[in-house]
Amino acid sequence: MNWCSFRRSSSTTSGVKPATSSTSCCILFNCQLLSTGRMDHTDLYSEPESAHVDKRQQMKESVQLRIDARKDALHSLSRDIWSCPELAGEEAHAHDRLVRFLSQDDDDAWTVQTHYVMPTAFRASWGPVAGGEGGPVLNVGFLCEYDALPGIGHACGHNLIAEVGAAAAVGLRAALEKQTELPAPVKITVLGTPAEEDIGGKIELIKAGAFADIDLVFMAHPAQQDASSLPCVALDEVSVKYRGRASHASASPWEGVNALDAAVLAYNSVSVLRQQLKPEWRLHGVIKHGGVKPNIIPAYSEMEFYLRTPRLKDLCDLKAKAEGCFRAAAVATGCQVEITYPSAAYRDILPNATLASLYEMNGRLLGIQFPEQPDNFSGSTDFGNVSAVVPGTHPFFYIGTDAANHTEEYADAAGAEKAQLYTLRTAKALAMTAVDVVCCSDLLRKVREDFSLAKLKQQK
């Protein structure tokens, strides 16, 4: 995740409150929902008829038992990815390791497509299992990320995202494999989505139609605390290149056109601009190239900036202000400027209140604590683009450290055994949330209504 981290609430303990019994982990949600607005807890905890209670309870128990049975293999999967960090688009080892894990799960139960659309992406599917007669298949998707960061490895915990996605899919499969009376036939799809930290692999997969047949999508991201949802912001990356003219910096500097001066002037102009930006807007960057030797007037310089706003439509205003700084520096120094946007913008995540509520309540049954959301959160992810085409949820989970993402300390925590307890209970909560939705057509309808309403609100 392109990350600006938040801090764990001081009122939250790091201890885990385990479920006291299998039954206590499987309190069920019925399908009676409020006609308007967000569901409340009394809605979801109303007791349906006994047979449905027993069925869904058994399915959620199957999720937990299967994930627990596979915990050593899942830890090995995560640790192998963590031990061999690979940059965006270069995740060959992670791709192969995830493919091997799913291919070997229970006698080749998964149909796996390697190098799917992108060299390091994959697609694995299972099912469908029998459901309502003549109804369309309900395809439930789980997403895996696995790219690392330059110099500091898995400091964003993407090895754990891969583990959560694989574990949740395996758990849901265990819940479904013996079912014959679901509201609709259900299929499970696992998508390996590389390059989140750079080009946005999910955006490339969307363009290729990888999500066209998926009805629901789930993933979870490591953080400093557990949260059923957070308002991830829109992001765009801009590349700025200045071209001047080289000359001897001592003998004839007047003959040069200094591209480094242009970059420095633009950088300082952006810094001054921040005073006039809205508090929730972000604009930050680096000078990637500024010359080769002190006695040569630099003929070329290059900068890279990230622009972030809470909503995608606000990016246009921020881009216009930033481009004004970049172009003014070119005019002032006599350089030529090239401004490009090398990849598609990351959208802000569309929230889904129903899925977030279900996840939170399933999580609480597993001992997950959900403190108040932070006032400010400025992380960005290409899952935002997915949330604009498919209903989904993207919770965050604590991994046993208060260190910030994108630090060496967080990289260490992502590979530590301590993180496993938190990672696997997150996977269980995701799969249990999927169980609720696939078992209840009214919940599925509410999820889809939330999706439609969120899209309308975003367009305003």
N, C-alpha and C positions, 0 to 999 in steps of 0.2 A: 504494500500500500504506500502511495505517496503520502507521507505521514506528518502531521503535527499532533503530538500525543497529548493525552489527558492524564491526569493523576488519579490514582485510586483514592476513594473517600476514606478519611481518617476513621470513620465509624464502621468501616468494613474490616472484618478479620480475615486472615488468610486461611484459617482452618476450614475444613469441609465438614458439613453436617450430613452424614450418610443417612440414607433411608433406613428406617427401623425394620421394615419388612418388605417383601415383594408387593404385598397388597397396598402398602402406603405409597409405593412408587407409581401406582396405577389407578389413582382416582381418575375418573373418566369425565369427559366433556360431552354434554348432550348437544343436540342440534338446534335447540331453541335459542334464537338470537334476538337481540333487540332489533326492532324494525328500522331504527335509525341510529346513527352514531356508532361509537366504538362499543364493543362488548364489555360488560362488566363481569366481575368474578362470580357473582351469583348466577348469572346466565350460564357460564361455562361449567359450573359445578353442580347444576341441577341433576338429580339422579334419574337416568333413563331406565327403561325396563331391564330386568335382571339379566336376561340372555345377552343383551347388547353390552351390558357392563362386563360380564364374564369374558365375552369375546375380545373386547378391546383391551381388557386387562391382560389377558393371555398374550395378545400380540405385543404389548409393551414389555411384558416380561421376556418374551422371545428376543426382542431387540437387545435388552440388557444382557441376557445370558450369552447371546452370540458375540457381542462386542467383548464381553469379559473373557470368553473362550479364546478370542483371537488377539488378546491384548499384547502378548509377547511378539507375535508376528507384526502387529501394527507398530509397536515400539521399534522393532528392527527396521521397518519400512521408513519411519520418520528419521531414525538415527542415521540410516544409510544416506538419505537425502541431505541431512544436515552435515554429514561428514564430507560431502563432496559438493560444496556450493558452486552453482553454475549461474552465470549471468543470463539476463533476459534473452530468449531466443537460442540459447546454447545449452539447454537443459537435457542433454541426451541421456545422461545417467539417470536422472530423476524420471524421465519418460519411461525408460526401459524398466526401472525398478517398480514403478506403479503398474505398468502393463504386466509384469511378471506376477505381482501380487494378485491382481484380479484374474489373470489367466489360470492361476493355480488354486483359486478359491473354490473348494468343494467340487472337484472333478470337472473343471472347465465349464462351470455353470454360466460364465459371462462370455458374451460375444464381443471380442475386442478388435477395434480398428486402430492400428498403429499409425503414427505420422499423419494424423487426421487433419486435413486442410493446411496445417502448419507442420514443419519438420519435427517439432517437439510437443505437439498436441496429440491427444488420443481420445477415443470415444469407446466406452464399454457399455453394453446393455444386457438386461436380463428381463425375461417375461415376454409377453404379458401373462398374468395369471387370470383365471376366470373371474368374471364379474357379471354385471347386469346384462341381460340378453339384448343384443343389437346395439348397445351403447358404444360410443367412441372410447378408445383406449386413453387412460389417464397416465401420462408420462411424467414421472417425478425425477427431476434432475438434481445431482449433487456435483459441485464444482471443486476441483483441486487446483491450487496454485503451488508453484515449486521453484520459482526463480529467486536468486539471492542478490545481495547488494555488492557493489564493487568495494573491495578492501576489507569489509567487515562481515562477509558471509550471510548467514541466515538471521540477520539482525531485525528482520520483520516477521520472523516465525513462519515463513511460508512452508517449511517442512511440516509444521503442525497443521496448516490448512489442508495440505495433501492428506495427512493422516485422518483428520476429521471427515473429509469428504469420502474417503475410502471406507472408514469405519461406519459412518452413518448409512452408506449404501448397503454394506454387508449386513448391518443390523436390520434395516428395513426389509431386505430380502428374507431374512429369517422369519420376520413377522408375517410375510405374505405367502410364503411358499406352499402352505397347506390350506390357504383360504379358497373357498369356492363360492361365497355368497357376498362378495363386495358389491357396492353400488355400481361400479364400472370396472372393466378389466384394467389392471394396473401394470405398468412397465417401469423399470428403473433405468436411468441413464447416468453414467458418470462421465463428465467431461474434464479432461486435462487441459487447463487453460494457461499456457505459458506467458511469459513476458509482461506481467502486470506492472512491473517497475519501470517499464520503458515504453514499448509501442502500444500496449493494451491488447493483449492476445484475444480477450473476449470480444473486442470490437471486430477483429478480423474474423472470428468465428461467427459473429452475428451476420456480417456481410455475406458469409458463405452459406447461410441458412442452417447453421448447426442448432439453433434454438427454435426453429420453425415448428417442430413437432413436440416440443417440451411444454408442459402445462404449468408446472411449478418448479421453482429452483431454490436450492438451499446451499449456503456456505457460511463459514464462521471465521473470524479473524482474531488472532491474538492481540491482547492489549494489556492495560494495567488494571482493569477491573472488568467485571461482567456487565454487559448491557444487552438488552433484547433488541435495541436498535439505536443508532446514532445518526445524526444528519450529516452524512458525508457530503462534501462540497464538490462543485464542478471545477475542472482543471483544464487548462490548455498550456502547452509547451511552445515557446517561441525561440527560434534561432535567429541571431542577429550577426551579420558578417559585414565588416567594414573593409574596404579596399582603398589604399592610398598609393603612395609612390615612395620607394626606398631611396635613400641617399646616405652619404657619410654623416654621422651625427655630429662630428666635430668640424670636419673640413668644409662641408657645404650643407648644413641642415636646412637652409632656406629653399633648397631644391626638392626637399621631401614633402610628402603629404602624410601626416602621422596617423595611421589607423588606430594605434594604441590610445592616442589622445581622444579619438572619437569614442572608443569604448569606455574610457575613464569618465569622460564628460557625460555619456549616456547613463552610466552606472550612478554617478552622483545626482543626475537629474531625476532618476527613478527614486533615489533615496529621499530627495526633497519632495517628490510627488506624494509619498506615503502620508504626509501630514494632511493632505486633502482627500485621502481615500476613506471610504466607509470603514468602521472598526472591524467588520467581519471580512473585508477583502484582504487578500494576500498577494504580494508581488515580491519575488525573491529570485536571485540568480547568481551566476558566477561568470568570470572572464576565463574562457577555456584556452584562448591563445592570445598572446600579447606581444609577440616578437621573438627574435632568436638571439640577438647580441646587443649589448648596450651601445655599440658604436654604429649600429644600423638603424636608421629611422624605420620603424615597422610599417611595412606595406600592407599587412593583413592582421586583422584581429577578429575574434569570434566570442560571442557571449551566448549563454543559454539562460532563459528565465522561465519560471513557472508562474502562471496567473491563476488565482483561485477566487471564486465567488460562491455564495450559498446556492445560487440557482444558475442554470446554464445561460439563461437570457441576459443575466447581468455581466457575463464575460465580454459581451460586445462593447459595453461602456469602458471596462477596464482595458481591453485591448486597444481601443482608440486612444486612451490617455497614455499608455505605455509606448505605442507606436509614435506618438508625438514627441516623446523624449528621444527615441532612437533616431528619428529623422532630423530633429533639430541638431543633434550632435554631428550628423553628417554634413549638414549645411555649415555649421560653425567651423568645421575643420577642413572642408573641401573634399571629403571622402565620398565614395559611393557606398550606399548601404543596401543590403539584401535582407529582407525580413521574411521568414518562412515559418510555417507551422508544420513540423515534420510528421505529426501523428494526429489522429482524430481526438477531439476533446473528450475528456471523461465527464460524464453527466453526474449530477447530484442523484443520490439514491432516492427512488420513490418509496416512501414508507408503506408498509402493509400492516395495518393495525391488528387485523385478525391473526395473522401469522406471528406477529411480535407478541401478542397476548398469549397465544397458545404455547409459544416457545418459553416464555417467562414462567408460565405455570408448570409446564413439564420440568423446566430447570429447577424450580423451587422444590419440587418433589424429589429431586436428586441431590439437594443440598446446595444448589447455586444461590448465592446472594446477589441481589440487584440493588445497589445503592442508587441514589439520585444521579441523573445524568449530569455531566459537567455542563457548565454554562457555555463554554466555547469548545468546539471541536472542528479542526480544519483538515482532517484527513480526506484523501481522494482515492477513488478506486474505479477500475473499469467495470466493476459490478453495477455501478450506476447506470451504465448503458444497457446492461442485461435487464435491470429492473424496469426499464422503459419499454421492453418488448415482451417480458414474461413476468407474471406475479412471482415474487420471491421475498426472502428474508435474509439478512446479513447481520446476525448478532456478533458481539465481541466477547472474548473470554479471557479471564485472568489465567496466567500460567505459573504463578508462584513468585513473581518478582514485581517490584515497584519501578524498576528501571524503565526508561523510555525506549520506545521502538527506535530502530536505526542507531543503536549504540552497541559497543562491544559487549557490555553487560547483558543486553537483551539477547544477543546472539548466543552467549553462554547459557542463558536460561532456556532458550528454545531447544537446546540439545540436552538439557538435564533431565534425569529420570523424574524429578519432582514435577515436571510439566505434564507428565502422563495422566495423572489423576484428573486434572482439570480438562485436558484435551479429550479424554474418552467420555467424560460425563457430558461434555458439550456435544459430542457426536451422538450420544444416547438421546439427549434432549431434542436434537434436530430430527432424528429418526422417529422419535415418539410424536413429535409435532406432525410429521408426515403421516403417521398412522391415524391421527385424529382426522386429518383432512380426507384421506382416501376412504375412510370408513363412514364419512358423513357428507352426503351430497349438499346439505344446507350450509355446512362450513365451507365447502368448496365454492358454493355460490357467493358466500360472503367475502371470501378471499378475492374472487373475481370482481365483485362490486367495489371493494377497496382499491383494487388496481385501477379500475376505470375512473373512480373519483380522484385518485391521486394524479392521474394523467391530466384530467380536466383542470385541477388546481394548479398544476405546473404550467399550463398554457396561459393562465391568467396574467 
